[in-house]
Amino acid sequence: DDSIYRSQLRTRADSPAARFQFGLPLLNTVKVSAVGHQPRLVLEEGMQLKTALAALRRAQVPGAPVVDGQGIYLGTVSTRQLESLPEQEADTPLDQLLDATAPTVAGTARLDSALESITQAGGHWVTVTDGARHVLGVLTFGDLIAGYHAALDSNIGTMAHVSAHTMALEERMGAGSPLVGRPLRELDLPSGCIVVTVLRGDDLTFPSGATVLQVGDVVSALAEPRQGDRMRHLMRGDEGLIEPAVERGSQLM
């Protein structure tokens, strides 16, 4: 099973990652309203295709929310979609072209909910609305990553220990790390240590056994407290500080 690599426990249910849902508490600490931004463009339902397309191009956005005369959200249109339509439809009003099924996210929601909405929307952006369906803003995947970093910064103290037997680690992979360049399933991680998330640029992923870590990746992991320092040194590639592994069940001296 690629999702359970060599140094992990035998099943997902046995994994500390499954018990503590490490990724979600981070995203769950930040509200959408704290990281979303005002949309560059909001289109009105009666606008003609040619006018809307010109506005989208001027704003240099991949798409925009569409509202009615009272400012109520109706759906979205994408620049690519409008560009693909034949010229004879240039005068067609947007209410006949918009995607009314496009997902939204509430401004009061947390980023864990927003991640699902962005994924459903194609992974780029989603409209933020209030309880009355007025458009509050837009949330991009880049905004979500910024929120993830904010969660890490604000929770660095409280996340030091997830439980008496598990601690959370967050390190950037160093050039000298022996964990770089090989699939996770082949790595000899310290006993009980599990890689939970990998942040590479703007891409936040939950790794499998086939995942290969790269220099610069920001890696979140769970570890037994006695293995925490060793795991940090391995991730950073601290020369001279990587001590021999402590076997599961043995006692510290």
Secondary structure, 3 states (H helix, E strand, C coil): CCCCCCCCCCCHHHCHHHHHCCHHHHHCCCEHHHHCECCCCCEECCCEHHHHHHHHHHHCCCEEEEECCCCEEEEEEEHHHHHCCCHHHCCCEHHHCCECCCCEEECCCEHHHHHHHHHHCCCCEEEEECCCCEEEEEEEHHHHHHHHHHHHHHCCCCCCCCECCEEEEEEECCCCCCCCCCEHHHCCCCCCCEEEEEEECCEEECCCCCCECCCCCEEEEEECHHHHHHHHHHHHCCCCCCCCCCCCCCCCC
